[in-house]
C-alpha cells in the first residue's frame, strides 16, 4: 500500500476515534425553555343559573279544597290579580252567622238605650211619688198619735211604709243608672256588640283568605296546585319571580374563596346559546359556607342582560381572579420541589449557565394550577431546565423544548386557567 494512502487511512481512523470519544464524553442533554415575559391569567370556571333577585312562594293560610287555579306557568300577572280560589261555602256560611249575631247585639243595645231608659225613668218618678206620700202619711200619723186619736202602732206602720218607699226609690234609681250611658247593662251590651263585630270581621278575613292573589307584578314560574286538591297552610301553591333585575347564582368550592373579590368581572355563556357571550360582575359572596357541600354561593349582577335569558337557565361562568400583563412565567414542572409552608413564595430552579447546571433561588408570585410567576431570581433569556436534568454543578447540554405548551413563554400559551365545574 502506498505510504500516502496509509497516512490518509490513519488520519481517518484517528478522526473517527476522536469523534467517538467526543460523542461519548459530551454533556448529557436536558430539556430547557428560554424565559421570556408573557401574560399570565388566572380564572375560575364553574356552572351557574339565572335567578330573579326576589322570588315569592304563594300559598294559602287555610286548609281547604282548591276550587280554581287562574294562573298558568309563564303568565305575567299584575299586583292583586287572583291566582287561586278555594271552595269558600263553609266560610260564607260562617260569615252569615257572624253578621246575624252582630245585628242581634246591635238591636239589643239599641233597645236598652231607647225603651229601657224611659221605663227606668218612669219607675224612678213613681218611686219618688210613693216616697213623698209615705213621708206625708208618717207626718200625719205622728200628729194624730200625739193628739191621742191613733195608737202608737199606727205610727210604726207608717214608719215601715216610709222605709219600703225609700228602698223602692233606691232600686229604681239603680236600675236607671244601669241603663244609662255608663251603666253596667249598657256596657255589657256594648261589649257583646264589639265581640259580635270582631267575629264578623274574622269571618270576612277568613273568607278573603280563600282567594290567593299576586303580591306584585311578576311572572309565574311554577304552578303546584290543581282544582280538587286539598291544601294546607304552609304548602307552596305557586312560585312567582318578582318583577326586577335578573342575577346569576353559582356555588363554588370553598377552597377558592381566597381568590374571589366583589367587583371581579366574569365572562358568561348560556348552554342554550353558547356562541353569545355576555358580561357579569361578582356582586355578593355569601357570608357562610354550605357545610354539607363545602361550597360558597356567589351572586353576579348583569350590567346588560341579554334578551334570551330565562329563569333557571344553565350557564358557564368564567371569573378572572388575577391577571398580569407582563410576567416571567414558568411551568410548575420547572420548580425543583414545590414551596413549603414555611416559605411558600420561594422555590428553587435549575438553569443552564455556561454549559453547567446552576441552582437558583427564586421568589414566586401569581400561581395557577399549571404555571407560576417568577418575581425575582431569573432574567429574560435564562435557560431554565425542566424535567430530568443532571445535578447542580454537572455539565449539561440544554435542548429547547415547549414545556407544557409554553414554548418560549409565548403570549396566550403562557396563560393557564384554574378549571372547576360544579353543579348546583
Secondary structure, DSSP 4 states (H G I P E B T S, - for coil): --HHHHHHHHHHHHHHHHHHHHHHHSPPEEEEEE--EEEEEEEEEEEEEEEES-EEEEE-SS-EEEEEE---TT-EEPTT-EEEEE--HHHHHHHHHHHHHHHHHHHHHHHIIIIIHHHHHHHHHHHHHHHHHHHHHHHHHHHHHHHTSS-HHHHHHHHHHHHHHHHHHHHHHHHHHHTSTT-HHHHHHHHHHHHHHHHHHHHHHHHHTTEEE-SSSEEEEEE---TT-EE-TT-EEEEEEESS-EEEEEEEEGGGGGG--TT-EEEEEETTEEEEEEEEEEEEE-SS-BTTTTEEEEEEE-TT--TT--TT-EEEEEEEEEEEEEEEEEEGGGSSSPPPGGGTTEEEEEEEETTEEEEEEEEEEEE-SSEEEEEES--TT-EEE-SS-PPTTSB-EEEE--GGG-GGG-GGGG---EE-----
